[in-house]
Amino acid sequence: MDPPGARLQARGTMAYERRNIADMHGYVPGKQLRGAETLKLNTNENPYPPAPAVLEALSSITGEQLRCYPPAAADDFREVAARLHSVAPDQVMAVNGGDELLRLAIATFVEPSRPIGVVEPSYSLYPVLAAAHGSPVVRAESDDDWGVPCDLAERMNAARVPLVFVVNPHAPSGKLTSVRTLDALARDLEGVLVVDEAYVDFVDPELAHDAVELTRAHDNVLILRTLSKGYGLAGLRFGYGIGAASLMAPMLWKTRDSYNVDAIAQRLACAALRDQAYARETWAKVRDERARLSAALAERGLSAPASQSNFLLAAARDAQRARALHAGLEERGILVRYFDAPRLDHRLRITVGTPEQDDRLLAAIDAIR
Ligand SMILES: Cc1ncc(COP(=O)(O)O)c(C=O)c1O
């Protein structure tokens, strides 16, 4: 008799996968080296911890709150977020990390096998989610300045794309596209425009950038926000979407998992958003350090374009030097991100750390010949 599982192994697990899943590659996250000495400047986390009020909310969680299911649509959180952005609660939905909103948007707005639009380069999860859905990807190269190409709407409409992802500030460059440009794009696009604002908290407040106003003017704009970066809560897995009520309703009431955000996360997320003063203080510190680090990198021949995010895309003289720096830093316990891709293979994406962390990075760069 066959040992248990032998028949399964003989057939291979491929036998059960859908064709497109068998053919695709999964998302490759930034490396996670263990050890207190490792300096992680590769996944754009906030170098500062969440607000003390978040940790107080965590320690006040009771057994009774865990025994029961959480509010299915995170009503308290939606009210807090709606107040913060001056929108109605039915324009907001809570998600288990911003990534969940990306997946939900595809499941809700894209017929299987219809294409998904992306600007290249950008967040490498978009094509992975498209492949999992069985959708081809229509790619439009960002302009020389990392901006959204001016004919994006025309090209996406010509390819009959029902959903386009635009990350703003752009990743991996940090370039900010203006609300005016996005407004014209939303007006001209026939499909849904997802404005992925994972890093928007780090935008200089003097620019008065607020894309939420687009959701009042256009019923096809979905804004993604996350607590992973600006609020120092990447470990919690909490994000939210903002859009016209008509756009949010099918995701909120049909395609969302029944209890997609847990009771602990809902409470902590409310506490984080309520303490805007604390969050703004960390954003200001990151912005100050971004300017210092950018200048210090430029002095070392590693210039980066102006970034409105919490990372810098530093260009080395060539791909060989970028690879040597990436490997040399890792040997010294410092992780930065290297993408072996067109336009990126001579660059390093470096998360802005604390001044002390960045001093360690700069000293290590100086030591790598
Ligand atoms: C551009 C972009 N969008 C969305 C996300 C999703 O973030 P999270 O799922 O942690 O909320 C990330 C995370 O790195 C990102 O870089």
The ligand as an SDF file (V2000), in Angstrom:
LIG
                    3D

 16 16  0  0  0  0  0  0  0  0999 V2000
    3.5680   51.2160   -2.8040 C   0  0  0  0  0  0  0  0  0  0  0  0
    2.9890   50.3890   -1.7210 C   0  0  0  0  0  0  0  0  0  0  0  0
    1.6650   50.2320   -1.6460 N   0  0  0  0  0  0  0  0  0  0  0  0
    1.0760   49.5070   -0.7020 C   0  0  0  0  0  0  0  0  0  0  0  0
    1.8280   48.8840    0.2630 C   0  0  0  0  0  0  0  0  0  0  0  0
    1.0880   48.0500    1.2460 C   0  0  0  0  0  0  0  0  0  0  0  0
    1.3920   48.2660    2.5420 O   0  0  0  0  0  0  0  0  0  0  0  0
    0.6780   47.4690    3.7070 P   0  0  0  0  0  0  0  0  0  0  0  0
    0.0460   46.2210    3.1290 O   0  0  0  0  0  0  0  0  0  0  0  0
    1.7480   47.1740    4.6870 O   0  0  0  0  0  0  0  0  0  0  0  0
   -0.3710   48.3920    4.2400 O   0  0  0  0  0  0  0  0  0  0  0  0
    3.2220   48.9940    0.2420 C   0  0  0  0  0  0  0  0  0  0  0  0
    4.0840   48.3090    1.2130 C   0  0  0  0  0  0  0  0  0  0  0  0
    5.2700   48.2850    1.1770 O   0  0  0  0  0  0  0  0  0  0  0  0
    3.8120   49.7810   -0.7720 C   0  0  0  0  0  0  0  0  0  0  0  0
    5.1440   49.9310   -0.8460 O   0  0  0  0  0  0  0  0  0  0  0  0
  1  2  1  0
  2  3  1  0
  2 15  2  0
  3  4  2  0
  4  5  1  0
  5  6  1  0
  5 12  2  0
  6  7  1  0
  7  8  1  0
  8  9  2  0
  8 10  1  0
  8 11  1  0
 12 13  1  0
 12 15  1  0
 13 14  2  0
 15 16  1  0
M  END
$$$$
